[in-house]
Amino acid sequence: KPQCSASPADLLPPVAALMPRLPVGRATTGRIFGGVGRRGAGPAQGARVLLEEAERFRTLGWSCDEERSLIRAIAQADAEASISPSLARVSADARLRLALLLCQQGKSRDADSILAGLGYHARLSDMALTYRKSGASELTAKEEHEEVAQQQAQKRVFAMDGAVPSEVLRRLRVALEAPSAPFWAEHLYPEVDFFSYLFDLKSSPTNLVEELILHLKPLVVQRFPEVAQAHSAEWWMHNKGSEQWRGHGLHYDCNEHASTASPPGNGVAYPAVSAVVYLSEPPPSSGAAGPTLVLDQSLGGPAAPEGYLVAPRRGRMLLFDGRLLHGVLPGIACSVDTVGKSGSPAESTTLLATRSSEHGHGVGHHVHDLRRLTLMVGWWTEPVERRPGPEAAGGRAVLESNMTVPASGDTSWSWPSTLRPMGAAAHGATASSRAPVPVPVPMSRVRPAWQAVTAAEEVCHYSGIVAPPCPLVQQGAPFFAMGGVFLRDAGEADREALRRLQWARGLLPTAAAVDCTAIATSAVAHGACAEEK
């Protein structure tokens, strides 16, 4: 068995010594969650339960309690990490989550020391990860006008408000906001995280989403004239709650079933333009409110010097070159550490309801308002193979990308009836008159986008957990951690993309981590790229 570089007895005292120095939260984990995993549980069970506690605290925004649970999980997992690969992975996961928390709190030096101990050498910049504290979006009217003009000139990323007619927006929210709605239930979402449909732009719309796509096309053409030649629009959706704070990993939009010789693109077919249409507006207090990050980085190119952050807002549309790397940053849930004195779960619910009410929603609807509901559209000028409609096999749906929408008479699917088209008025002159005039909005510029992980020379506050107790912990740290927030090197985002394409094409038996160097060599030889939409 691999030998530890330090014994548990040498490691645990420094970890325990951290506890009295942590800020005191509103309530202890034992009071809220019954002290599960504290007494009578072995290291394996106790460490995992503590990670679950940290997950709950993260959702509630109780950062002090989250930090305490993560440190205790590390201590318990490290005690037997040298003889248990599963505990070594728990230890690595807890360290990564602690590093993310510290980065988002602006304690990047402490975070970097932990990341360096795990073998990471690059990460998203402080400006990206502390987006709620950077103040980049706090602009005067003059600065806002200048920023919009500058962003319009760069022609790669663009955002506008008021893109969706109010009645279309209302109907989409009614049909899709509930996680149990037919659209999500029949597609096994979120168990099946990705599936998409292909809409022929020259055909008549068969549902409300396709009507909206026809309404949006002229707005997209104004910004990206090449979309006038688009023949199809691929669309898919996501519905996230505050507990899904991890965001959406950095990825490239592309067709994993097709390749092209047209440069640029490294032999991969990309949509001419990708669009994100925000159908809801989760308050900043929600873990689902992380902004979309678009990096000025394409497959095979240099690391992005800068990127743009766009916060979700109802009716907003984000447009960008379909070759760019993008994703959703992990959410920063609202902390109640400075609000009130009891810190009870009820207090947190009231706070979230109040925050939601401030965004124009009723207090009684804060649960729905915390959902992040988005529609994604890929505007295709490259050839795209249309796939058959979804089928049910053994009571489970068989889903893939670029599917045909079920026929109106197909009784196997009820979701189309919840998204019935409104008629010509929904995407014609009448709808345009009801919708607010779309206006460009300034995006928060992030520069630099990436930065090196540099371990602090001096002893940091978390020195007891900086060095993993044995090689198994470092080996348990995943590639492309936290969806690309932490990287072992600057090229890892592209290698992860190549790995996922190989898996999607059936060239890999599993999506689990493999030798990325071998994959990169093989995939480049075949002119491949990745996709994780």
N, C-alpha and C positions, 0 to 999 in steps of 0.2 A: 504494500500500500504506500502511496506517496506520503512522505514525512512532512510534518508541519515545520515551518520556520520558527514558530513560537508555540509554546505549550498553552493550553487553555488557562492554566493557572497564571501564566505570565500575561495573557491577554485580557482576561475578564476584569481584573481590578481597574485598569484605566477606563474600560467601558462603564463599569458601575460608577466610577468617580464622576462621570458626566452627569448623572441623574440629578444631583442636588443643584447643579449649576444651570439646568434648563428652566426657562420660565414656567411658572405654574399655570396649567390650563384651568378651564372652568370646572371640569370634573375629571376624576380619575377614570382610567379604563375599567377598573374593577367596579366602580359605581354604576357605569353605564352598561357595560356588557357582562356583568356578573363575575368578573375576574377569571373568565375561562382561560385555561392554559397557564395560570399562575402557580397552582399547587396540584401535585399529583399527576402532572403531565410530563412526558419525556420531552427532550429537546426538539424532536421532529414535530410532534403535535403542537407543542408550545410555540415554536417559531412560526408555524403556519397560521395559528390562531392570531398571533400578534400581527402578522401581515394583514390578516382580514380586518383586525381592529384598525390598523393604519388606513386601510382602504375606506372604512366607514368615516373615520375622522377626516380623511381627504375630501370626501363628498360633503361633509358638514362644514368644511373650512376651518377646522380646529387644528391649526398648524403645530401648535405646541404639543398637543396630544399625539398627533401623527408622528412627529419627530421622536417623541419618547417611545412610542410603540415600535418604530423602526429600529431604534438603537437596541431595545430589548430583544427584538427578533434577531438582530445580528449577533448579540451576545449568546443567545441560546443556540443558534445555528452553528456558530463558530466552535462551540464546545465539542461537537462531534463531526465537523465538516471534513476532517482528514480521513474518516472511515465511511462517509456517506455522501456519494455524489449528489443525491437529492437535496440534502441539507446544504451542500456547497452551493447549489443553484439558488436555494432560498437565501443564503447569505449574500450572494452576488446581487440578487434581485432587490433585497432590502437596501443594500449599499447604493444601487442605482437610483432607487426611489428617494433615498435620503439626499443624494447628490442633486437630483432634479429639484427637490424642495429647497435646498440651499441656493441653487442657481436662481430660482424664482424669487427668493427672498433677498437677492443681491449679495449673498455670501459666496461669491464665486471662488475665492481663494481656498476656502475649506472644501468646496465641492471638487475643485480641480485636484486637490490632494487625494481625495477618495477615488476619483476617476483614474488618476495616474496609477494608483495601486492596483486597479483592475486591468490596466493595460490599454486604456483609451488615450488617444493623442490629439483628437480634434472634437469639437462640439459646436453647436449653434452659439452665436455670440450672446453676450450679456444683454445687449439691446433687444435681441429677439426674445429671449427667455423671460425678461422682466418687463414685458410689454405694458403691463398695467401701471408700472412705476416710471417708465421712461419719459412720459409726457410728450411723446413725439406727435401725438394727435392734437395737442393743445396749441392751436395756431390762431393768430389774429386774423381778421377778415382779409387784410392785405397779404399776409403770409399764405393763407389758404388759397387765395386767387393765384399767387405766384407758384405755389406747389402744384396746383391743378394744371396750370399752363405747362410747367416743366414735365409733369407726368404725361400729359397729352403728347408732348414732343417725342417721348421715348418709344411710343408705338408698340410696346411689348406687353404691358399690363395696364388695365383700365377698369375703373369702377364707376357705377352710376346708381343713383337712388331713383325710386319711382318707376321702375321698369315694368312692374306687374300691375295690371288693372285691379282695382280694389275688389271687385266682385269675383274675379278669377282667384285672387289670393284667398278670399274668404272661403270659397268652395273647396279649394285645395286643402286648406287647414281643417275644415270640417271632415273631409274624407280621409285625411292622412295623419292628423296630429296624434291620435291615440295609438299607442304601441300595438294594441290588439286589433286595429283596423284590418279589414279584409286584405288590403294590398300587402301589408307586412306579414300577416298570418299565413296567407296562401303562398308566399315566397319564402317561408321559414326564416324570416329575418328576425334577429341578427345572426342566427346560426349560419345561414348563408349570407355572407357579408356583401357579396357583389353579384349582380346580374344586371343585364341591360337590354333595352329594346331599340330597334332601328326603325326610324320613321322616314319614309320617302317624302321629301319636301315638295314633290310635285303631285302628291296624292291628297285626298281629302282627309282631314283629321278624324280619328275614330274615338278620341277621348279628350278630356280637358287638358292634359299635359301637352298633347300634340297641337291643340289650339293655341296654347301659350307659346309653344315653340315658333309657330307661324307669326304670332304677334311680335316676338322678340327678334326675329330675323332682320327686319329693317334697321333696328337699333344696333345690331351687331355689324351689319354691313357698313353703317356710317363710320364705324371705328376701324373695322377690318374689311376693306373692299373685296378681298379674295373670297369672302363667305358668299358673295353673290353667285359664285360658281359651285357652291356646295350642293350636292345631290341628296345627301342624307344627314339626319341628325340622330346620333346615338344618345339615349337618355337613361339615367338611373337616379336613384334617390337614396338618402340616408335619413334616419330618425334616431337621434341620440339624446340620452337623458343626462342629468347632472352627475350620475354615478359613472358615466363613460367619459371620464376626464382625460383619458390618454390621448384624445384627439384622433388624428388620422395620419399614419406614417407617410413620410416623404416618398413620392413616387412620380413616375412618368405616365401620362395617358398614351396608350398606343394599342394597336390591334395585334394581339399575340398570335393570331392565326394567319397574318399576312406580312409580307415584306415588300419593299420597293427599292428600285435602283435610283430613284430620284434623290439627289442631294438637296439640302443636308438631311441627315436623319440616320446615318449609319445603317442603311438598309432596312429601316423599320418604318412602318406606316403610322403616322401620327395624325390626329385631327388637325385641321388648319387652325382652329381656334377652340379652346375649351372655355366653358362658362360655368359659373357657380351662381345659382339663383337662390337667395335666402328667403324662405317662406315663413320663417318665424324669427323672433328676436329674444333669445334667452338673455336675462339680465346679467350684468358682469359678475354677480355673485354666484352664478352657476358654473359648475365644472365643465359644462358643455359649451361655454361661451368663448373658448379659445379662438383666436383669429386664424384665418387662412393665411398661410405664408407662401408666397410665390418667389422663387429664387431665379435670378438671372443666370441659370445654369442648365445646359442641355447635355445629353448623354455623350460621353467621350470628350467633352470640353473641359476647360479649366474650372476650378472651384468658383462659385459665385462671389463676386466682390460685394454685391448688395442684394437686397430683396425687398418685398413690399408686404405689409400686414394689412389685412382687411377684416374688420370686425363684422359679425353677422348682424344684419338689420333687415327687418321685414320689407320685402319688395326691392332689395338691393341686388344688383347683378355685377359680378366680377368677371372680366374677360381677360384672357391672356393667350399668348402664343402656345399652341398645343404641344410644343416640344419642351417646355420648361418644367423643371422639378418643382413640385408643390406638395402641400399637405396642410394639416390642421395642427396647431401647437397644443400641447397639453394644457388643459384649463387650470386657472388659478382660482380655486373656490374662495368665496368671501370668508374672511376670518371673523369670528364673533369674539375674538379675544379682547377687543377693545370696545365691545358693544354690550351693555348690560352687565350684570354681575353673576347671574345664576349659571349661564352657559348650558342650560338644559336643551335637549332636543326640541322641545316645544318652542323655546326661545328662538332657535335657529329657523324653525318653520315660519314663525311669525316674521322674522327678519327677512326671509326670502320672499314672503308674501308682500311685505312692505316695499321691498326693492322692486318686485314685479309691478306693484301698483304704481310706482313712480314712472314706470315705462308705459303707462297708459292701459294697464290691464286691471281687471278686478281682483281684489284680494282673494276671492274664492277660487280663482283660476290659476293660482301660482304653479300648481303641479304641471299643467299643460304648458305654461309659459316657459318652464325650464327645459322643454324639449327643443332640440336643435333640428329643424326640418329643412332639408336642402334638396334642390333639384340640380343635377349636373347634366350638361349638354355638350357633346362633342360634335363640332360641325365638320363634316367630312367632304373633302374634295378628291381624296384618294379612293380608289375602288375598295369597297367593303362587302364582304360576303354576308348575305342575310341568312340567319339561322332559322330553323323551324321554330314554331311556337313552343312554349313550355309544355311538358308532358308530365303526367302523374304515373309513377312507377312504384308499386307496392305501398301506396298511400303517401309517397313522398314526391315532391316536385323535382323534376330534372331541369336544372337551370344553367344558362351560360350567357355569353355576351352576344349582343346584336340579334336578339330573338325577334320573332314576329309576334305582334300583339294578338292575343287570343281572339278568334272570330266572335262576333256579337252573339251568335247562337250557341256558343260553347258553354254548356251548363257546368263544366268542371271548374269554372272560375267565376267568382262573383265580383271580384274587385273592379272589372270594367264598368259594372253598373253603378258603382259609387263615384266614378269619374266620367259621367256622361258629358258629351260636348254640349256647349251652350248654343251652338249655332254660329252663323257668320258674324253676329254682333260681338262675339267674344274676341275675335281677332281682326275685326274690321274697323271702320271709322267710328262706330258707336263706342266700342271698347276704348279706342284711343282717346275719345273725348272724355270718358269717365276716369281715365288714368291720369295721375299727376304727370306733368312734363318731366321726363327723365333729366336729371342734372348730374354732372360729374362730381365726384367726391374725392377729397384728398386722401391718399393712402399714407400710412406711416412708413417712411423709408427706413430700412435697416441696413446700416453700413458700419462695420463689416458684417457680413452674413455669418461667417465662420471665424473661429479663433482656436488657437492651439491650447491644449490642456497643459498647464505648467504647474507642477507640484510646488507648494510653498517651501522655501528653505527652512523657515522657522517652524517650530512646533505649533500646529494649529489646535483649535479647541477640540477637534475630533481625532487627535493623534492616536487614541487607543484603537480606532477601527480603520485607520488609513491603510495599514499593511494587512492584506488578507492573511489568515493564519496558516494557509497551506496552498500549494499550487492548484488544488481542485477548485478553490473558490474563483481564482482568476480564469480557469478553464470553463467554469460554469457561467461566466459573464458572456452574454450573447453578442454576436455581431449585430451591427445596425441597431443599437440599443435604443429603447424608447421611441421606436419609429424613425430613427435617424437623427435624434437629438444628440446622441453621443456616438462617435465613430472611432475605430481603431486607427484609421488614417483617412486622408481626404478622398481617396478613391473608393471608399467602401460603399457609398450610395450607389455608384454605378454597378459595382459587383453584386450588390443585393438585388438591383433591378435585373441583372442578367440571370441571377439564380432563380428569381421568381418566373421569368419567362421560360426558362428550361423546365421548371416544374409545370407551368401551365400547358406547355407543349408535350407533356408526358415523357420528357427526357430524364426526369428525376423521379424516384419512387415516392418521395415525401417532400413536404415543404420545410422540413427541419433543416437546421444549419448544416452545411456541408463545406467541403474544401472550395472556397470561393475562387482561389487562384486558378484551379483547374477548370472551373466553370467559365470564368472570364475568358480563358484561352480558347475553350471550345466554342463559346457563344460568339465571340468576335469572329472566329473562323467561319461561322455560318451567317454572319451579318445579323445577329439577334440583338434584342433589347428586352426590357422588362415591362411588366405591367402589374400594378396593384391599384386599381382605381378606387 
